[in-house]
Amino acid sequence: MLENLLTPETRTDPYPFYRQVFDRGPVFEAADRFFVVSGFEEASALLKNPAFGHSEPEVLPDPHENEPVDDQGRVVRSFLALDPPDHTRLRRLVSKAFTPRMVEQLAPRVGEVAKKLVFKALETGEFDLMTEVAKPLPVVVISEMLGVPLADRDRFEGWSDAMGRALDPAFLISKETVTAAVAARREFVAYFRELAKERRKRPTGDLFSDLVSVSDEGDRLSEGELVITAMLLLVAGHETTTNLIGNGVLALLDNPEQHRKLAEDRSKIPNAVEEMLRFDSPVQLTMRIALRDTTIGDLPVNAGSQAVVLLGAANRDPRAYERPDRFDVDRPSPRHLALGQGIHFCLGAPLARLEARTLFETLLGTGRSFRRTADPVWVKQVTLRGMESLRLEFA
């Protein structure tokens, strides 16, 4: 059933398929010990339930030199793919460096970058939103935060894209995709190992320097944890915001009355960004494993069972939203699961929101309308929903 997510029609618009899934039940057992969750309350409860988590990290008896392992030989994962207490420890350390105050201080620079990109597009007339605006904004911001040299950003973009394609559930991706992702991860590790050596000798005041030196009661990030955390920040800080911007612009194009409403009253932008996150979520699904016998809704779930949580479907649950398939920038406080829930709620959510709000403020502040000059080209993956290309012109 879930292989239907790979069809071109579903990649373009997955929501009719999600409605078919939801009509089978907000949660049901699709195969032996494999559950599909599409209801908002059920998905929210599962994501906050400590009985659900992730598989144990793989043990590598002969790891590649650029495949970090811990002292037990386990592959080093980001805290996004770990359960407590490992998750708690790592996230606490990273949070000491990646602070709300740091994000607040970025606001002027985010504004500068957004203005430069939008006005360059305005000068050219016709442009590709994804490659010329939506992708460069978060890439420049997160790269500057990490202290990555300008000349190396194209390499990061390639590595990030390769690893992003491998985020789909294992049964939906090819061996070639996995191979490319592993190669990108190793190149990434090698790069950040060298950068870590430099930052230990000469800290530069950037986020990566802070991560190198951060401690909590004597606890520090190991070298492997450091480079994998940097990788997470780059990929997550890049892909999710890029797709939020692209999907949000497309929603405005498809709903001209909402576009006009937002252009006439830009104070609605913060609420509109939340509606964009709900309406067409940048992250469409996530996987969990039952760590012990538990339940999803009213269904008993045995330990070891898997569950796919369709975030995009849950964000359009008709029990949770009035007219869920309508894009409405005035929707009252649109709650959603686009940024996660529970202990895995997105650490970078304040930065993603800042970048999206700033971009839409800048774009709508030009006083010019824009329209499509070609059909959007969607990426060929399921977990991350976004476009490769969206060509526009200013009217």
Secondary structure as UniProt FT lines:
FT   HELIX           2..6
FT   HELIX           8..12
FT   HELIX           15..23
FT   STRAND          27..31
FT   TURN            32..33
FT   STRAND          34..37
FT   HELIX           40..48
FT   TURN            50..51
FT   STRAND          52..53
FT   TURN            65..66
FT   TURN            71..72
FT   STRAND          74..75
FT   HELIX           79..81
FT   TURN            84..85
FT   HELIX           86..97
FT   HELIX           100..105
FT   HELIX           107..124
FT   STRAND          126..128
FT   HELIX           130..134
FT   HELIX           136..146
FT   HELIX           150..152
FT   HELIX           153..165
FT   TURN            166..167
FT   HELIX           170..172
FT   HELIX           175..201
FT   HELIX           207..213
FT   STRAND          215..216
FT   TURN            217..218
FT   STRAND          219..220
FT   HELIX           223..254
FT   HELIX           256..264
FT   HELIX           266..268
FT   HELIX           269..279
FT   STRAND          285..290
FT   STRAND          294..296
FT   TURN            297..298
FT   STRAND          299..301
FT   TURN            303..304
FT   STRAND          306..310
FT   HELIX           311..314
FT   TURN            315..316
FT   TURN            318..320
FT   TURN            324..325
FT   TURN            329..330
FT   TURN            338..339
FT   HELIX           342..344
FT   TURN            347..348
FT   HELIX           349..365
FT   STRAND          370..372
FT   STRAND          377..378
FT   STRAND          387..389
FT   STRAND          391..394
//
